[in-house]
Amino acid sequence: MSLQNANLKVNVNSEIGELEAVIVHTMGSEVENMTPENAERALYSDILNLSVAKQEFSQLKGVLEKVTNVLEVGDLLTDILKNDKVKVGLIEKVCSCCDDPHLRELLDALDPVKLSSALIEGVPMSRDSLTRFLNEQRFALRPLHNFFFMRDASISLGNQVLVSKMANQVRERESQIMEAIFDYYPQFDTQTISANRRDRHYRNITIEGGDVLIGREDLTLIGIGARTSPQGVDLIVEKLKNQKKKHDILVQELPTGRESFIHLDMVFTFLSQEECMVYEPVVLQPNRFKTIHIEIDNGKVAIHEEKNLLESLAKLKMDLKPIYCGGQDDIWTQEREQWHSGANFFAIGPGKVIGYGRNVKTIEELNNAGYEVIEAEDLIKGLKNINEYTKSVITIAGSELSRGGGGARCMTMPVRRKDLPW
């Protein structure tokens, strides 16, 4: 869709309201610039084939372009870097943790297009001194291998944006870039709240967008585990206390022993006003992982434990029917499909979602619940019209993308949705 005259003012009060604008990142060389030896340090369990991953990603982007305004993060970054003040400030932040004294000078000499690419794809180590020649690192500025998972570095909360404090330093620059974009790209017209600060009060805070789901304007779901700490939740609680409004936060404890559980949206996502996708062993089995209800009312906070996430939501007048990741018959199938982001769906509107077609049993469950299955290419080519269906699941290829550890929700950062009546 055309961005001309588009309303990009940040507004996200649900996970499922009709999508009006979304940020994505079409991956480049940063995804391939790793080896089996350093893949774990880059937060990957495997290395991806860039050409195949880009083909699969083009399906996701092609679907989004059919229904909403799609913004590339590289283009947004290039635009704000045309402002010298922004350029100098961002370079200063990026170089503050870098050991190469020549990096700042190198980056400063680049034009906005090349600088945008360098900040995302990395800068190779120059070998013009013995110290750098002997340095085992390939890059003076490491590539952002994970940046195509746009969801994590910033979080749209109503008409504000929370800049994340990433759990791993290798992703810190993602937050720095997103903070600069939301601070200086005028069409977003938003206020940023930064968790990415260095003072001692923020020392134990980590919070990432995959763990934060917007239920309603007065209801937020947050996962705690490998990537988001209790202190990260407390940061949001403090901000909401100061607003003197009533707000409920449901906190879901996540397993920490397996990388497919790194975020809440890997085990639970909203599909419609009546339905959600769940990975049953984590979300619904009793006495395994805690569900905690935080009630904020006029500056006062009350905290108590609940039975599970769905019962907690029902008490808050959001009675959702679960649809099961991997089906209900075979725990092995559930585990396999959850591993490949089988619960990670992204809604472009109520009851209209995008996910990986490879998760066959999960897609069957959706189809049995009345969701028309539409292949991405059929929608892109105009062979199917999503407006003809009340409920639909658009399937994208994911044999390579899923090996990166995320799905359609992980790869999208919505900045504007239409409000929903509840």
Secondary structure, 3 states (H helix, E strand, C coil): CCCCCCCCCCEECCCCCCEEEEEECCCCHHHHCCCCCCCCCCCCCCCCCHHHHHHHHHHHHHHHHHHCEEEEHHHHHHHHCCCHHHHHHHHHHHHCCCCCCCHHHHHHCCCHHHHHHHHHHCEECCCCCHHHHHCCCCEEECCCCCCCCCCCCEEEEECEEEECECCCHHHHHHHHHHHHHHHHCHHHCCEEEECCCCCHHHCCCCECHHHEEEEECCEEEEEECCCCCHHHHHHHHHHHHHCCCCEEEEEEECCCCCHHHCCHHHCEEECCCCEEEECHHHHCCCCCCCEEEEEEECCEEEEEEECCHHHHHHHCCCCCEEEECCCCCCHHHHHHHHHCCCCCCEEEECCEEEEECCCHHHHHHHHHCCCEEEEHHHHHCCCCCHHHCCCEEEEECCCCHHHHCCCCCCCCEEEEECCCCC
